[in-house]
């Protein structure tokens, strides 16, 4: 079970990887910044956008970040 705070921590991990901004994270960065002020269902929808835009992101923490985001989306479906 992923909480909103865990999702936001995972998003901060994505945002901390500044060297990947121009390559694998180009659109995901703006989605992540917007997600930091979202909650609930709105945040879950934003997680879908983020997941779609980090498909090519390679980072030691990428797998864990994806697991948290996917769990949050799954738990917050309508």
C-alpha positions as CSV (number, residue, x, y, z in Angstrom):
1,X,0.0,0.0,0.0
2,X,1.4,3.4,-1.1
3,X,0.5,6.6,0.7
4,X,0.5,10.1,-0.8
5,X,3.7,10.9,1.2
6,X,5.5,7.9,-0.3
7,X,4.4,8.9,-3.7
8,X,5.7,12.4,-3.2
9,X,9.0,11.1,-1.9
10,X,9.3,8.9,-5.0
11,X,8.6,11.9,-7.2
12,X,11.3,13.8,-5.4
13,X,13.7,11.0,-6.3
14,X,12.8,11.5,-10.0
15,X,13.3,15.3,-9.7
16,X,16.7,14.8,-8.0
17,X,18.1,13.1,-11.1
18,X,18.8,16.4,-12.9
19,X,21.3,14.9,-15.4
20,X,18.5,12.8,-16.9
21,X,16.2,15.9,-17.5
22,X,17.2,16.4,-21.1
23,X,17.0,12.7,-22.1
24,X,14.8,10.2,-20.4
25,X,12.8,12.6,-18.1
26,X,12.1,15.6,-20.4
27,X,8.3,15.7,-20.1
28,X,8.1,13.8,-16.8
29,X,9.8,16.7,-14.9
30,X,6.8,19.0,-15.4
31,X,4.3,16.3,-14.5
32,X,6.3,15.6,-11.3
33,X,6.4,19.2,-10.3
34,X,2.7,19.5,-10.8
35,X,2.1,16.3,-8.8
36,X,3.7,17.7,-5.7
37,X,0.7,19.9,-5.0
38,X,-1.9,17.2,-5.9
39,X,-3.8,14.8,-3.7
40,X,-6.1,11.8,-4.0
41,X,-7.6,10.8,-7.3
42,X,-6.0,13.8,-9.1
43,X,-2.5,12.6,-7.9
44,X,-3.3,9.0,-9.0
45,X,-4.1,10.3,-12.5
46,X,-0.9,12.4,-12.5
47,X,1.1,9.2,-11.5
48,X,-0.2,7.6,-14.8
49,X,1.3,10.5,-16.8
50,X,4.6,10.3,-14.8
51,X,4.8,6.5,-15.3
52,X,4.2,6.9,-19.0
53,X,7.0,9.4,-19.3
54,X,9.7,7.6,-17.2
55,X,9.7,4.4,-19.3
56,X,13.2,5.0,-20.5
57,X,14.6,6.4,-17.2
58,X,17.5,4.4,-15.8
59,X,18.4,5.0,-12.2
60,X,19.4,2.8,-9.3
61,X,16.1,3.8,-7.7
62,X,13.9,3.7,-10.8
63,X,12.4,0.3,-10.0
64,X,11.4,1.2,-6.5
65,X,9.9,4.5,-7.7
66,X,7.8,2.7,-10.3
67,X,6.6,0.2,-7.8
68,X,5.3,3.0,-5.5
69,X,3.6,4.9,-8.3
70,X,2.0,1.8,-9.7
71,X,0.7,0.8,-6.2
72,X,-0.8,4.2,-5.6
73,X,-2.6,4.2,-9.0
74,X,-3.9,0.7,-8.4
75,X,-5.3,1.6,-4.9
76,X,-6.9,4.8,-6.1
77,X,-8.9,3.6,-9.1
78,X,-12.5,4.6,-9.4
